[in-house]
Amino acid sequence: MKVIFTLHAKENLQRSINFLRFRGIPEEKIDEIVDDLLFKIDSLAERQFLGQSEEYLRPQSKQHRRLIEGSYKIIYYVTDNAVYITDIFDSRQNPTQMKG
């Protein structure tokens, strides 16, 4: 199955990378974090329902799910044709900022 990133998810991933750079995290460590996130996301092509239901997004009725990788939540939903990554959310933030 195809995995598609929304613009919001791409922007949040870039914000996370920029924040890690701002905090002085070495580029090698940032690359490792991003690689781990992308590896986990790629696994959704074969196992779409790997993640748990995301309760904070239940009112949106798209049946959002989440995968955890380190301190990040990967937010997604599944259709007949694709898995849509809607957010990559640092779980150390307030969950009300999460978007679906």
N, C-alpha and C positions, 0 to 999 in steps of 0.2 A: 504494500500500500504506500502511496505517496505521502510524504511529510512536508507540510507547507508552513512557513513562518509568516505570521502577520507582521505588518510594519511596526506595530506596537512592541511585539516580542523582539524584533531586531533592534529597535531603539533602546529597549531596556537592557538587552545584552551589552550593547555598546556603552550605555551609562554605567553598567557594572564594571566593565573593563576600565573605563576612565576613572572611576572611583578607586579601583585597586591601584592604578598608576599614581593617582593623587596621594594615596596612603604610602607610596614608596615600595609597593610589592614588586619584587623582581619580575622581569618580563617572562622568564622561564616558568615561574610559578603561575603567572597569569595564563600563559599558554596551556599549562597543565590543567588549570581549572576549566578553561574554555573547551579543551579537548574532552575532558570528562563529561561536561554538559552535553556536547555534541554527540558523544558516544551513547549516552543515555537516551537522547532524543532519537538517534538513529534506530535504537532498539524498538521504538514504537512502530516502525514500518512492518515488523513481524508480529509484535505483541501489543496491539492497540489498547487493550484493557489492563495493561500492567499496573497502572497507577490507581490510586484510590479516588473516590468521589471527593470533589472540593466543595465543602459545605458553605464557604463564604460566597460562592458564586451560584449556589442552588437557585436563587430567584431569577437568574437569567435563562433558565430552562434549556440550556444546551447540553446539560449533563457533563459539565466540565470535570476533568480529572486532574490529578497532580502526581508528579514524580518528584522525589527528593534526590538531590545530588549535592552533597556537602551542605552548605547553608542556603542553597537555592531550591525554590520550587519551580518546576516546569509545569505550566498550566496549559492544558490542551483539551480539545474535544474531538470526537470521531464522527465522521459522516460515512456514507456508503463508499465514497471514493477516496477519502483522504483523512489524514490526521492534521488538525490545525493547531499549531503552537501559538497561543494567544498572549502568553506572558512568560517571562523568565524573571522571577521575583526573589529578591534576597529576603529570606524568611526572618531576618533580624529586623525588618521593617514592620510597620503597623499593617496588619492584614486588610484593613479597609482600603488601602491604596492599591490593592491587587485589582487587575482588570481582566475581564474575560473576553 
